Amino acid sequence: MSTYKIAVMEGDGIGPEIVAETVKVLQAAQRKVDGLKLELAELPVGLAAYERYGSTLPSSTVEALKTCDGGILGPVTTHVYNVHDESMVNPSGKLRTELDLYANLRPARNFPGVNTRFENVDMLIVRENTEGMYADRNLHEGNGEFMPDPDTVVSLRVVSRRKSERLARVGFELARARRKSVAVVHKKNVLRRGCGLFVDCCSMVAEEYPDVAVSDFHVDAFAMFMVQHPEKFDVIVTTNMFGDILSDLAAGLVGGLGLAPGLNLGDRFLLAQATHGSAPDIAGKNIANPIAEILSVQMMLEMLGIRNKDGRALEAAGRIKTAVEKTLEQGVRTPDLGGTATTSEFGDVVASHV
Ligand code: ATP
């Protein structure tokens, strides 16, 4: 028996709609794979949790997560959270530091049946997830943004050797199982110390992987190369904010945010979370594309399978991947991809293919 305890956190905006379809697909995979047991535990986060428990990330949620193998997190509408209210933390950012989910894996590839301007795209952005420019998570205590006077803001960026090295190792390890090529993306011509340290750490780790080709790029030029020749890139290792921006660009190359999954990876916990935000403009209409969230869970199962040498988790991941592709191939699509399927219809078809 392969048993995994998985937390389910709906989040805000379109979160409840896409997470419901993801759970539907996950349960279909569980039914199909003999000996795979997924214990799903719903945990409150986001605006609904604030209404009910007075916090967007109740401490009971964090404690419960520490007993889980993985979790599914819907997007959160942090831009409406009151910055002066300490109970309105960004659950996504806080969980990344609290559970030390240090690498954010964001793949972008072409899908069958989705027409795009680019072909043969298959890249994986490996983004640092716990420091960098993100003020809410880059200090042990306090916030990395402060106002010396009402017209001035100072923002701190943190880059550390330990976190850069362990991130690079994830990137090189994953590249070994792919096309054996890593692009390190930075801005060390200007951010000489921060990006300089990051690049040095990546170069040091690269020596342990002589079979993996390594190159490095300034982030601004790299944005151009990604659009000119996206098919050339395999694994991209970069700092937090550059990775956040480049992963949306990558999603745009292959059909949009609805197709952009993500996995937050720690040594003891995995958190599946689509790259996109909570899309308040389409929330509650049953038209959001659930693919990104579904494929985030697929990535989680695959990683559980690899780490635990568990063929059942790998089989479930494989079934979900193929089911999404079959659904797109047969022309079932949500409106963001030019189709007419609702979120729940799309989830039904994927689940039936699983
Ligand atoms: P955040 O900063 O929280 O990531 P964002 O500013 O990147 O948020 P999103 O919420 O991701 O914004 O939405 C950007 C656009 O993409 C919106 O028009 C939204 O409707 C669309 N979008 C995002 N996710 C999906 C989805 N799953 N299905 C369809 N459209 C989506």
Residues whose N, C-alpha, C, O or C-beta is under 5 A from the ligand:
A	BS01	ATP	V76 L257 G258 T275 H276 G277 S278 A279 P280 D281 I282 I287 A288 N289 D336
